[in-house]
Amino acid sequence: MSDATTRVLHVCLLGNPNTGKTTLLNRLCGLRHKTGNFPGTTQEARVGTVGNSGLPAVRITDLPGIYSLELASSESEVCREVLSGRTSAPGTDAREPDAVCIVVDATNLERNLLIVGEVLRRRLPTVVALNMVDLARKLGTPPDEATLSEQLGARVVPICARSGDGLPALVQALQHASIPTQTPPGTQAGLEAWTTSVATAATLAAQRKAHAGDTGAQGKAKAKSRMALTDAIDRVATHPLGGLAMFVGVMFALFYAIFALAQIPMGLIEAIFGWSAERVQKLLGDGLLADFIAGGVLGGLGGTLVFLPQIMLLFFLISLLEDTGYLARAAFVADRFMRPFGLSGYAFVPLLSSHACALPGIMATRTIPDRKERLAAILVAPFMSCSARIPVYVLLTALLFPGKPGQQALAFLGCYALGAAAGLLSSLVARRTIARGASRELAMELPTYKRPSVRTAMLSAWDRGLLFVKKAGTIILAISMVLWWLSSFPKQHAPSPAAAEARERAAMVLAGADALPTAEREAAQQQHDALQEQAEHLEASHHAAQTFAGRIGRFVQPVFEPLGYDWRLSIGVMTSFAAREVFASTMAVVATGKDDAEDEGVLRAIKELRRDDGVTLVFTTATAWSLLVYYVLAMQCLPTLAVTARESGHWKWAVLQLVWMCGLAYLGAMVVYWVAR
């Protein structure tokens, strides 16, 4: 095999935000790309490999989206360092790239050509990917790629990243990329004038080639009609009140879809784990190993993975919304709404990212130009409901509103709204005290509306789901196994006095019932069955209370008793500081009070939990609401505290974040519990 076919070309993918870079990378590399951080930075790097037979493979590094290489931002600095060869993405060499692929929005040519000129001045082999040519055709006449290539002195390839049109030609162009024959002016004013002249030439050439008469008129009419529709939508989507109402409506529809569409896969997952637990018990019989696998391993994983469909649906739908261009309008609306609380629209994307996970959200605050505003955003980012909270929200809203997806969606939306409100109010406090100052004005571009890429959304959902499964397979599984051991040992053989008394009462009720009339005999039988069920709950509770988990729970119970939590829930809350989503598996492993929790379903088993008296439910309405508020507001993620300390520059901010959030959660949960009672 020749060196030409074994060599791997290092190509950088560069362009403005919202030009389709990530869609292009996903279309080229699919699930073969890996995500990490550039060394020494918190900027995310996506790296993937693609190639044709007989030609060098192309390793593509997706650089952060920027408007200019000369801006004083962390993203622009990363791009400059990578293009100069001083830094590299994970898995690539620290050298100048073999080629640069600049992704250009064909519908907004002049603005996109600014960064093209900045790259051409660096004299690197360059290819321009003219993306969204399908939209440009619908809007009228797309730029003429031949004239554009002549003006730029570099190969221009028209593509549609969403559909995959033109991608083979793009890969071939990258494999044969050459240094551009044109060098734009060195001054900023000269570069802007050059950009305008190139865009004008490409547009005029396209217009000259367009069909005359009806065809041209129809294209202009379609463009005018499309722009009129875009303006009409934006008048609502960016309106101070209409835009806010639209955002709330979109979020409600999103959460309703999550509940309504996920029921079938959730039931299937629950059935699979229930069947698996049954098979283990039948194959291994009664014994410690069977209990460990069925209860500790399958019970813990089943209690967590049952929420995987909601998590994947959430990220799938959010990706679709982002791809349409709507989220940029949401940021515009949010700027007006967030400004009174000391934050600007610059904080919208970091806070929105925190709904996936607070870690990338906090790291994304580096894009906020004001230092004090950035500190405030770091401190309040964990208030945004992350994906780790979803299993808890789903569990508690299902207990509060069984079989009512509309009300569950409203409660779910309320959790997100409460977290956002708490974050904004906390930001207001921070900006009036420890981070005093006014927020900056927001300057941003609204991308064009376009049809979202289902493929990109599916890849995003798959990636996030895979991360959740990996977490469930490591941290959550380990915690579930420890919880099973704590809830199973030491073994107790002494019967519960309260359970024995209940059985005696049941026997007395049934004694002589045969001589009673039919109606009274049936009533006695029902009373007997109720007392027997109470005895079973008391026996299970008695044995559970004597285990290590029960003793730990009783030790910490006085702390959480004002919130309405018994020792079981206290254990669930304490273990959640390692990972919030462990709460669901904790309830499945420790707090069911039944051996067959998985057989009857996690939700049904947890709903039937009884306190030590064998009568009072553990999950009353007041307790469920209290838990919901607590998990919305509490800081229960140790890695987030570490990132807060690193990004803010001192551990004191992480400690303040922990104390403030947990104190607010405790107070809020207590108030809700006593009001709900």
N, C-alpha and C positions, 0 to 999 in steps of 0.2 A: 504493500500500500504506500502511495506517495506521501511526502510531507504535506502537500497541499490539502489532502483529504483528512489528515490527522490533526492538522493545526486547528486551534479554536480561536476565532476572532472575537475580541472584546469590543462590544458596541454599547454606547450609552444612549439611552432613550431620553430625550429632552423636549420640553415644550411648556406652554402656558397651562395653568389649571383649566380643567374642563375641555381639553382638546381631545380626550380619548386615549391617553397614554396607557392607562391601566387596562382599558378594554382591549387595546392592541396587544399588550403583553399577554393577557389571558387568552386571546385568540391565537397568538403564535405559540405559546408555551403550555397553555392549559394548566393542569395540576402539576406540571413539571417545574414550576417556578417555586423558589423558596424565599421566605421573608426573614429579614434580620435587621440589624442596625449598622450604619456605617461606623467603623471603629472610632471610638472616642466621641461619638455624637449620639443624640437620641433621634436622629432622622431615620425613618424607615427605608430600607432598601429591599427591592424585589429583584431577584436574579433568576433568569430562566435561560434554557438553551434550545435552539432550533436549528435545523440545517437540512439541506438537500443532498441526496446521494451523489457522490463524486465531487462535492465541493466542501470547503471548510465549514465546520459547524460555527454557529453564531451564538455567543453567550451575551445575553442582553441584560443590562442593568438599568432599571427604571429609576431615574433621578427624580427628586421632588419637583412638583410643578411650580414654576416661577414665571414672573413677567419680565425679569431682566437679570442678567448675570452680575450687574453692577450694584444691586441693592444691598443695603447693610442688614441682611437677614441671615438667619442660620441656614435656611434652604439654599439661598444663593451662594453662600460660602461653601457649602458642601458641593454644589455643582462646580464651582470654580476649582476646588481642590481635586475633584475627580478628573475634570478635563485636563488639568495640568499634570496629572499623574502623581500628585503628592499623597493621595489617599485612594482607597479602593473599597468596593463593596465586599461583603463576606464571600469567600471562594474565588476572588479574582486577584490578579497581580496589581501591585501599586505601580502602574505605568500609564502613560498616555493611552487612551483608547485607540483601537485600530480604526474606528469609524464612529461618527455621531449621527444618530437618526433624530431629526427634529420633526416633531409632530405638529402640523399646522392645521388650524380650523379653516376649511375652505370657505365658510360663510362669513368669516371675519378676518380677511386676509391682511389688511394693512396693519392692524394691531399685532397680529402674530408674527409679522416679518421683522419686528424690532429685535426679537431674540435670535432670529435667523442671522441677521447682520452681525450681532455680537459674536456668534459662534464662527461665522465665516472669517472674521478678523483673526481668529486663532489658528487658521491655516491647518485644520485637521480634515482628514477625509470625511466628507459630509454627504448625506442623503436627506432630502426633504420629503416627508410623507404627508401628502395633501389629503387629510382626512375629512370625512363627512361630505364627500363630493355628491352623494345622493341628495343630501339636504340642500346643497348649493344649487343643484339642478332644479329642485322644486321651487327654490326661491327666485329663480331666473336663469342666468347664465353663469356657470361655474368658471373659475379662472382658467386661462389657457395654460396647460402645463408646459408646452413647448416654449412659449414665450417666457414663462416664469423661470424655466431652467436656464434659458439663454441669459436672462437678466441676472440671475444669481450665480451662474457659473458652476452649478452643482446639479446632480440628477434629481428630478422631481418625479415622484411616483404617486398618482392618484389612487386612493384606497378608500375602503369603507370598513373600519375596524369592527363594526357591529355585525356585518354580514360576512366578512372575510374576503370581500372582493379586492383584488389587487395585491394580496399579501404574498403570493409566490414571487411576483415581480419585485416586491420590496425586499424580500430576503435575498434574491439574486443581486439586486442593486447594492445591498450592504456588503455582499461577498466580493463585489468588484468596486467598492467605493474609492473615489480619488479626491485629491486635494482640489478645492474650488479654484476656478480660474478668475474669479472676481474677488476683490477685497474692498468692502464698504469703507466709507470715511471714518476717521478715528474719533472725531468729535461727536458729542451727543446730538447737536443740532444738525450736523451733516448726515448722521445716521438716520435721523427722523425724516429728513428731506429725501434721502435715498430710498427709504422704506415706502414713502408715498409714491415716488416715481415708479418703483418696481410694481407695486400693487396696481397703479393706474395702467401701466403698460399691459399687464396680464389681463386686466378686466377689459380694456379696449380691444385687445386681440380676440378675446372670447366673444365679445359683442359683434366684431366684424365677421366671425365665423358662424354666428348663429343664423338660423333660417330667417329670411325676411318675411314680412307680411303677418299672416295670422299666427304662425308659430311663435314669432317674437312677441307679438301682442299677448298671446296666451301665457307665455312665460312671465311677462311683466305683471299681468293680471293676477296670476297665481302668487307671485311674490308679494304684491300689494295686499292680496286677500290674507295671506299667511301672516304678514306683519300686523295687519289690522286685528287678526285673531289673537296674536301674541300680546299686543297692546291691551286688548280687552281683558284678557286673563290677568295681565299684570296690574291692571287698575284695581282688580279685586285682591289678587295675591299679595300686593305690596301696600294695600290700604291699611292705615293704623288699626281700624276696627275690623274691617272685612277680612284683612289678612290674618289677624289673630283668630277670628272665628273659623276661617278656612283651615288654619293650622290645627285647631282643636278638633275640627271635623275629620281631617285626614288622620290624625292620631287615633281617634275613636274607631274609625273604620279599620285602621291597621290592627288594633288590639282585638276588635271583634273578629276579624279574619283569623287571628292567631288562635282564639278559643274555638271558633266554629270549625275550622279546617283541621285542627290538630287532634280532634277527639278520636278519630279512627286509628291513626298510628299510635297514639298514646295507649288506647285499649289493646292494640296488638302487642306492644312492648310489654305491657303489664301481663298479658296472657302468656307470653313467651317465658317470662321470668317465673310466673306462677307454675307453669307446666314444668319448667326446669327444676324448680324446688321440689315439686312432687316426685319427679323421676329420681332425684338424688336421694330423697327419703326412702323410696321403694328399693332402690338398688343397694344402698348402704345400710338400710334398717335404722333402728334407734341406736344412737350413740353419739359420741362427742364429734367425730369427724363429719357425720351427716348434718348435725346441728350447725357446725362451723361453716360448711359449704352452703347449706340452704339458707341459714339465717345471717351469718356474718358476711359471706361473699355475695351470694345472689340477692339476699335481702337488701344489702347496702347499695349494690349497683342498680338493682331494679328500682329502688326508691328514688334514685337520682336520674338514671337514663330515661325514665318515663317522661321527663320534661324536655328531652332533646328535640322533639318536633316543634315545640313552641320557640325554642332558641333559634333553630334553623329558619323557621318561618319569619321570625322577627328580622333577622339579618337579610333574608331574601327580599322582603318588602322594603326595608330601608335602602338597600342597594338600588331597587327599582326607582324609588323616589329620588335618590341622588342622581341617577342617570337621566331622569327626565329634565333636570334643571330646577326642580321645585325647591330643593333645600337651600339654594342660593337666595331665593325669594324669602324663605323662612328666616335666613340670617339677616336680611334687610329689615324685615318686620321686627326681629328680635332686638336689633340695635336700638330702635326707639323704645322698646319695652325695657331693655336692660340698662339703659343709660341712667335712669334715676337711682339705680342700685350700685352705681360706681363701675359698671362693666360696659363694654361696647360690643359691637358686632364682631370684633376680632376674637372675642372669647366664645362666640357661638359654636364654632367648629370644635375647639377643645372640649367644651361642655357636652356637645353632641357626641363626640368620640367617647366621652366618659360613660355614655349609656351602653357602650360595648364593654369597656373596661376602663377603670380610672387610671391605669398605668399609662397607656398611650395618650389618654386625655390630658394628664398632667404634663407629659413630655411635649405635647402639641402646644402648650402655652408659650413655648419659646417664640412663636410667631407673634405674640402680643408685644407691641413696641414699648409700652410703658412698663417700667419695672414694678411699680407698686400695684398696678392693675394685674400684672402677671402673678404676683404673690397672692392677691385676693382670689384669682381664678384657681390657683393651685390649692388653696385651702378649702374651697367650696366644691371642687370637682367631684369628690367622692359622694356628695349628696345626690348626684345624678344616679338614677337606678341602673346599675350595671347588669350584665347578663347573669352574674352569679346570684342575683336576687330573684331572678325569674322563677326558679323552682319553688322558692318560698311563697312568692306572690300567687303562683298558680295553685299551690296547695291550700293556702288560706282563703283565697277567693272562692275556690271550689267548695270549701267547707261552709263558707258564709252564704253562697248562692248556688246550691247544687242544681245542675241541669238548667241553668239560666245564663247562657253565654253573653247575652246583652248586658245583664247586670254585672257579670264577671268582668266584661270589658270596661264598663264604667269604673268599677273598683280598681282595675288594673291601671287605667288612665289616671285615676285619682292618686295612685301611688306615685306615678311619674310626676304628676303635677305637684304633689306635696314635697317630693324631693327637690324639684326645681325651685319651688317657693322658699323652702328652707335654705337652699343655696343662695338665692338672691338676697334674702333677708340677712343671712350671715355675711354676704359680701357687703351689704350696706353698713353693717356694724364694723367690718374690717376697714372699709374705706373712710369711715368717720373716726377711726381710732388708730390702729397699728399700721394701716396702709393708706393714710390720708392723701387725697388727691382727686382730680377730675379725670374722667375717661376721655380718650381721644376720639376725634371724628372718624367715622368709617368711610373708606373709599374702596369700592369693589365693583366688579363687572358682573352683570347678570348674563349667564350663558343662554343660548337659544334653547327653546323647548325641543326635545327630540324623543323619538320612541326609545324606551329603555331596552337594554340588552338582557334578555332572559338568561342567556348563557353566563354572562358576567355575574348576574345576581345569584345564579345557582352555584358558581364557583365560590363566591363570597360566603354563601350559606354553608357550603361544604367545608371551607377552611375553618369557619367559626365553630361548626359542629364538631370537626375533628379535634380542635383545641379543647373543647369541652369534654369529649370522650377521653382524650389523653389525660386530662385532669381527673376525670372520674376513675380512670384506670390506675392512677397513681395515688394522688393525695386522698381522694375520697375513699378509694378502696382500702387504703392503709388505715384511715380513721375509722371506717366501718368495721374493720377487723378488730381494732383495739376496743371499740365500743361494744362489739359482740362479746369479747372476752370479759370486759368490765361488767356487762349486764348478765353474764352467765355464771360467774364465780364470785364467792364460794358457793357451792351447791348447798341448798337448805332442804332438810327432810322433815323438820318439825312443821306440823300443820298450823294454819292460821286459826286462832281461837274465834275470831269474828266469822270466818268462813264455816267453821264447825257449827256455830250457833245458828247461822242461816240455814244450814242443811237440816238441823234438828227441827227448826220451825217449818221447813218445807215438808218434812216427814209428818209432822203433827197435822198440818193442813190437809194432807192427803189421807190420813188415817180415818177410816170410817166413811170416806167419801162415796163408797159404793152404795151405801144405804140412802144417800140423799137423792132428791129429785134431779132430773136431767140438767136443768138450768143451773142449780146450785153445784152439781157435780162438775160441770164444765167450768164454772167460776173458780172452784177450788183447784182444778187442774191448772188453770191459767196462773193462779197465785203461786202454786207449787213451782211451775216452770220459771216464773219471775224470780222466786227466792233461790232456785238452783243456779240461775244465771248470775245473780248477785253473788252467790257463794263462789262461783268460778272466778269472777272478777276480783273478789277479795283474796282468794288463794293466790292468783297470779300476782296481784299487787303486793301481797305479803312477801312472796319469794323474791320479787324484783327489788323490793325495798332493802333486802338483806344483802344484795350483791354490792360489789365495789362501786358500781355506777349509782346505785341507790344511796349509798352512804355519802358519796361525793355530792349527789344532788341534794340530799337533805342538809348537807353542810352549807351549801350556797343558797338554799331556798329562801332563807330570811331576807337576802338581798333583793330577790325578785318577787317576793310575796306581795308587796304593794302593787305590782303590775298584774296580779292575778295568776301567776305561774306556780305550778306545783314543782316537785323535785324533778319530774321527768322533763318538763319544759325548761327548767333551769339548766339541766344537762345539755339540752339542745342548743340553748343560747350560748353556753360556755364553749361548746365545740365549734360553734359558728365563727369564732374568732380566728380559727385556722382557715376555714373556707365556709362562706355563707351557705352555699348549696348543700352542705353536709346536714343542715337541719332536717331536710326531708328524709334522708337515710337514717338519721338518728332516731326520728320518730318511728321508722320502719323496724329498726334493729332493737332499740332500747324500750320505747314507750308504747308499743302496741298492747302489751298485756295479754297477748294471744300468741300461740305457736304458729297459727296458720294465717298470719297477716298477709303474706303474699298471695295465698290462695284466694282470699276474698277481695283482694285489691287493697292497695295502700290507703287510698282515701276513705274507703268504707271502714277499714280497721281503725284508722286514727279517729274517725268521727265517733266511734263507739268507746273510745278510751274513758275509763272511770278513774276517779281519784281514790284515795285509800279507803274512803267510806263505802266504795262499791256502788254508789248511787250517783253522785255528782259527776257530770261530764268534765273532762279535762279541757276540751275545746268548747267552751261556751261562746256565745256571740261576743260578749264583752272581752273575753280572753283573746279570741281570734282577731278582733279589731286592734287590741293592744299590741299583739305580736306584729301585726301588719305595720303599724306606725313605728314600732321599735326597729324593725328591719329596714324600713325606708330611711331612717335617720341615723342609725348607729354606724360607727366606723368599726368594721369587722374584717379588716384585710391587712395583715402585717406587711406584705410586700408593698402596698400602697404607702404605708408610713415610711418605708425605706426610700421610695422614690421621692416622696415629699421632702424628706430631709436632704436628699441629693440635689433636687432641682431648686429648692429654696435657699440652700447654702448652709442650713443649720438644723440640728435635731430639735431645737426648741419649737420650731414651727410644726413639726410632726407631733410632738407631745401636745401642743396646743390644739391641733386638729383632732387628736384622739379624745382629749378631755372634753372639748366643746361638743363634738358630735355625739359621743356616748352620753354625756350629761343631758343634752337636748333630747336624745332618744328616750332616756329613762323618764324624764319629766313629761314628755309628750305622751308616752305609752301609759303612764300612771293616770294622767288626766283623762285620756280616752277611756281607760278601763272603768274608772269610777263614774264617768258620765254615762257610758254605755250600760252600766248596771241599772 
